[in-house]
Amino acid sequence: MKRSAQKRDRQAKAARMRNRETKSTFRTAIKNFDAACAAGDKAAAEAALKLSVKLLDTAAGKGIIHHNTADRKKSRMNLKFNKLA
């Protein structure tokens, strides 16, 4: 393997690990939001929603997920949150 290909491989591995961490973080936040909604805890759901939206926007800004995917997930979470009474 050429030296440039080895460097590119190292860079790709590092980026893949960063992207995996970012995805895992926002997925966990969404799961926490869903758990709070299921429990009917509006305060916890609101806090989890704010965190999830921030993490989704960050991931979309970095190109880890498409901005339409982030918008769709945020929309569905807001609908779910607004159904809590």
The 8 nearest C-alpha neighbors of each residue, nearest first, counted from 0:
[[1, 4, 2, 5, 3, 6, 8, 7],
 [2, 0, 4, 3, 5, 6, 7, 8],
 [1, 3, 5, 4, 6, 0, 7, 8],
 [4, 2, 6, 5, 1, 7, 0, 8],
 [5, 3, 7, 1, 6, 2, 8, 0],
 [6, 4, 8, 2, 3, 7, 9, 1],
 [5, 7, 9, 3, 8, 4, 10, 2],
 [6, 8, 4, 10, 9, 5, 11, 3],
 [9, 7, 5, 11, 6, 10, 4, 12],
 [10, 8, 6, 12, 7, 11, 5, 13],
 [11, 9, 7, 13, 8, 12, 14, 6],
 [10, 12, 8, 14, 13, 9, 15, 7],
 [13, 11, 15, 9, 10, 14, 8, 16],
 [12, 14, 10, 16, 15, 11, 9, 17],
 [15, 13, 17, 11, 16, 12, 18, 10],
 [14, 16, 12, 18, 13, 17, 11, 19],
 [15, 17, 19, 13, 14, 18, 20, 12],
 [18, 16, 14, 20, 19, 15, 21, 13],
 [17, 19, 21, 15, 20, 16, 14, 22],
 [20, 18, 16, 22, 17, 21, 15, 23],
 [21, 19, 23, 17, 18, 22, 24, 16],
 [20, 22, 18, 24, 23, 19, 17, 25],
 [23, 21, 19, 24, 25, 20, 26, 18],
 [22, 24, 20, 26, 21, 25, 19, 27],
 [25, 23, 21, 27, 22, 26, 20, 28],
 [24, 26, 28, 27, 22, 54, 23, 51],
 [27, 25, 29, 23, 28, 24, 22, 30],
 [26, 28, 30, 24, 25, 29, 23, 31],
 [29, 27, 25, 31, 51, 26, 30, 32],
 [28, 30, 32, 26, 31, 27, 51, 25],
 [31, 29, 27, 33, 32, 28, 34, 26],
 [32, 30, 28, 34, 29, 33, 35, 27],
 [31, 33, 47, 29, 35, 44, 30, 34],
 [34, 32, 30, 36, 31, 35, 37, 29],
 [33, 35, 37, 31, 36, 32, 30, 38],
 [34, 36, 44, 38, 32, 40, 37, 33],
 [37, 35, 39, 33, 38, 34, 44, 40],
 [36, 38, 34, 39, 35, 33, 40, 32],
 [37, 39, 35, 36, 40, 34, 33, 41],
 [38, 40, 36, 37, 41, 35, 83, 44],
 [41, 39, 35, 38, 43, 42, 44, 36],
 [40, 42, 44, 43, 39, 45, 83, 36],
 [43, 41, 45, 44, 40, 46, 35, 47],
 [44, 42, 46, 45, 40, 41, 35, 47],
 [43, 45, 41, 35, 47, 32, 42, 46],
 [44, 46, 48, 42, 43, 47, 41, 49],
 [45, 47, 43, 49, 48, 44, 50, 42],
 [46, 48, 32, 44, 50, 45, 49, 51],
 [49, 47, 45, 51, 46, 50, 44, 32],
 [50, 48, 46, 52, 47, 51, 45, 53],
 [49, 51, 47, 53, 48, 52, 54, 46],
 [52, 50, 48, 54, 28, 53, 49, 29],
 [53, 51, 55, 49, 54, 50, 48, 56],
 [52, 54, 50, 56, 51, 55, 57, 49],
 [53, 55, 57, 51, 56, 52, 25, 58],
 [56, 54, 58, 52, 57, 53, 69, 51],
 [55, 57, 59, 53, 54, 58, 60, 52],
 [56, 58, 54, 60, 55, 59, 53, 61],
 [59, 57, 55, 63, 61, 60, 56, 64],
 [60, 58, 66, 64, 62, 56, 61, 57],
 [61, 59, 57, 62, 58, 56, 66, 63],
 [60, 62, 58, 59, 63, 57, 64, 56],
 [61, 63, 59, 64, 60, 58, 65, 66],
 [64, 62, 58, 61, 59, 18, 65, 60],
 [63, 65, 59, 62, 58, 66, 68, 69],
 [66, 64, 68, 67, 59, 62, 69, 63],
 [65, 67, 59, 69, 68, 70, 64, 60],
 [68, 66, 70, 69, 65, 71, 64, 59],
 [69, 67, 71, 65, 66, 70, 72, 64],
 [68, 70, 66, 72, 67, 71, 55, 73],
 [69, 71, 67, 73, 68, 72, 74, 66],
 [72, 70, 74, 68, 73, 69, 67, 75],
 [71, 73, 75, 69, 74, 70, 76, 68],
 [74, 72, 70, 76, 71, 75, 77, 69],
 [75, 73, 71, 77, 72, 76, 70, 78],
 [74, 76, 78, 72, 77, 73, 79, 71],
 [75, 77, 79, 73, 78, 74, 80, 72],
 [78, 76, 80, 74, 79, 75, 81, 73],
 [79, 77, 75, 81, 76, 80, 74, 82],
 [78, 80, 76, 82, 77, 81, 75, 83],
 [81, 79, 77, 82, 78, 83, 76, 36],
 [80, 82, 78, 83, 79, 77, 84, 76],
 [81, 83, 79, 80, 84, 78, 77, 36],
 [84, 82, 81, 80, 41, 39, 79, 36],
 [83, 82, 81, 41, 39, 80, 40, 36]]
